[in-house]
Amino acid sequence: GGAHGESRGASDARDIWDLCANIIAPKTFRVWGALEEFMKKYNGVLDQRSTLIEDTNRLRSQNDELKMLLNQYLGSKINQELYVPPTATLSRLSQSGL
């Protein structure tokens, strides 16, 4: 009667939950876990690369600014009044290969 119906219903519910729990094969689950670990490491690499790109851009900008300041300094009229102008020193250095 009623007790047998309740037992069968509980058994059906348990079977359904067992199916849901095992819907992904263990091998597939392991592959997904390995993929997740790889993606975490790859994300870390991308974060590092992003930081390095920002650093490179900042250094390029500083380099451009320093070049501009150096050109202003080398082009200044006061340098022509010196006994040994900086341009003469730089010219000798570039000729010696330094």
C-alpha positions as CSV (number, residue, x, y, z in Angstrom):
1,G,0.0,0.0,0.0
2,G,1.1,3.4,1.1
3,A,4.5,2.4,2.6
4,H,5.5,0.7,-0.6
5,G,4.7,3.8,-2.7
6,E,6.7,6.1,-0.4
7,S,9.6,3.8,-0.5
8,R,9.5,3.7,-4.3
9,G,9.2,7.5,-4.5
10,A,12.3,7.9,-2.2
11,S,14.2,5.4,-4.3
12,D,13.2,7.3,-7.5
13,A,14.3,10.6,-5.9
14,R,17.6,9.1,-4.9
15,D,18.2,7.7,-8.4
16,I,17.5,11.1,-9.9
17,W,20.0,12.8,-7.5
18,D,22.6,10.1,-8.3
19,L,22.2,10.8,-12.0
20,C,22.6,14.5,-11.4
21,A,25.7,14.0,-9.2
22,N,27.3,11.8,-12.0
23,I,26.3,13.8,-15.0
24,I,29.9,14.8,-15.7
25,A,32.3,11.9,-16.1
26,P,35.2,11.8,-13.7
27,K,37.7,12.0,-16.5
28,T,36.0,15.1,-18.0
29,F,35.9,16.7,-14.5
30,R,39.6,16.1,-14.1
31,V,40.3,17.7,-17.5
32,W,38.2,20.7,-16.6
33,G,40.1,21.0,-13.3
34,A,43.4,20.9,-15.1
35,L,42.1,23.5,-17.6
36,E,41.0,25.7,-14.8
37,E,44.5,25.6,-13.2
38,F,46.1,26.3,-16.6
39,M,43.8,29.3,-17.2
40,K,44.6,30.7,-13.7
41,K,48.4,30.5,-14.5
42,Y,47.8,32.0,-18.0
43,N,45.8,34.8,-16.5
44,G,48.8,35.5,-14.2
45,V,51.1,35.6,-17.2
46,L,48.7,38.1,-18.9
47,D,48.6,40.3,-15.8
48,Q,52.4,40.3,-15.7
49,R,52.6,41.1,-19.4
50,S,50.1,44.0,-19.0
51,T,52.2,45.4,-16.2
52,L,55.4,45.1,-18.3
53,I,53.7,46.9,-21.2
54,E,52.6,49.7,-18.9
55,D,56.2,49.9,-17.6
56,T,57.6,50.0,-21.1
57,N,55.2,52.7,-22.2
58,R,56.2,54.8,-19.1
59,L,59.9,54.3,-19.9
60,R,59.4,55.3,-23.5
61,S,57.6,58.4,-22.4
62,Q,60.4,59.3,-20.0
63,N,63.0,58.6,-22.7
64,D,61.3,60.9,-25.1
65,E,61.2,63.6,-22.4
66,L,64.8,63.2,-21.6
67,K,65.8,63.3,-25.3
68,M,63.9,66.6,-25.6
69,L,65.6,68.1,-22.5
70,L,69.0,66.9,-23.8
71,N,68.3,68.5,-27.2
72,Q,67.3,71.8,-25.5
73,Y,70.4,71.7,-23.3
74,L,72.7,70.9,-26.3
75,G,71.1,73.7,-28.4
76,S,71.3,76.3,-25.6
77,K,73.4,79.4,-26.6
78,I,75.2,79.3,-23.2
79,N,77.0,76.1,-24.4
80,Q,78.7,78.0,-27.2
81,E,80.4,80.2,-24.6
82,L,82.1,77.3,-22.7
83,Y,85.7,76.4,-23.3
84,V,84.7,72.8,-24.1
85,P,81.0,72.7,-25.2
86,P,79.1,69.5,-24.4
87,T,78.5,68.9,-28.1
88,A,82.3,68.7,-28.6
89,T,82.6,66.1,-25.8
90,L,79.7,64.1,-27.2
91,S,81.2,64.2,-30.6
92,R,84.5,62.8,-29.3
93,L,82.7,60.1,-27.4
94,S,80.8,59.0,-30.4
95,Q,84.0,58.9,-32.5
96,S,85.7,56.7,-30.0
97,G,82.9,54.2,-30.0
98,L,81.6,54.8,-26.5
